[in-house]
Amino acid sequence: MMRIQRVQNKILRVITDAPWFARNDEIHQYLEMPTVFEEIRFGRFCKKHKERLAKHPNRLASSLLVAPRMKRLKRADVLDN
């Protein structure tokens, strides 16, 4: 996904002939162009994918909707290696 975003940023820079100091998010705002992440996350693709997973006959596929519990690995002591 990041690779696609980099390509999109480069293409938008070429199209707008933006200077090197212009930030990518400023270019996206100016052109009213969503980023790849915004399009996937908040667009229709994410919703359709979740709907398909919820209706999937395979238990493993439908279990992907449940977020795994985050496990934090913590050192016992600062000086431990």
N, C-alpha and C positions, 0 to 999 in steps of 0.2 A: 504494500500500500504506500509506503514511504517513497519507493522508487517511482511510482506513478505520480505522486505529488511533486517530486523533484522535476519530472519531465513537464508537468503542467506549469510549474513556476517558470521554467526556462522558456517555454513557448509563449506564455503571457508576457514575459520580459521582452522577447523579440518582437511580438506584435505591437506592444505599446512603446517600444524603444525607450524603456525605463532606464534611468541612470543606475549605476552600481549601488548607490546608497539608498535607493528606494526599497522599503521593506516589502516582503512578499504579501503580507496581510493587507498592506495599504493598496497594493495593486489589485488584489482580490476585491477589496471594498469598492475601489474606484470603478471597476468593471462590473460590479455586482455579480461576481462569479463565485459560487461556493467552492470550498476546497474539496478534495477527494474525501477526506475524513467526514466532513459535514454532509456530503451527499450520501455517503454510505450509512452513516450513523443516524441521521435525521431524515433521510429520504425514504422512499417507499421500499427500497431493497431490503432494509433491515426488518421491516414489519412483515413483508412477505416471507422472508426466510424463517422468522419466528413462527409464523402461522403454519408453514409447512412442517416445521419440526414438531410443533404441538400435535399435529394430526398424523405424524409418521407412525406406521405400525411397529417399527423396531423400537424396543425399549431403550437401547443404547443411544439411538439418535434423539429420542425425546428427552432423555436425561441430560442432554447438552444444554437445555434451557435452565437447569438448576445451576446456579453459580457455586463453584467450589469454595469451601471455607478456606480462608487465607491462613496459612501456617507461617508463623514468624520464627525464624531461627535466630536465637539470641545467644551470644557468648556468655558463659558463666562468669568470666572475669575479663577485665580489659586487657590484661597481660597474657591471656590464653592465646595460643596460636592455632 
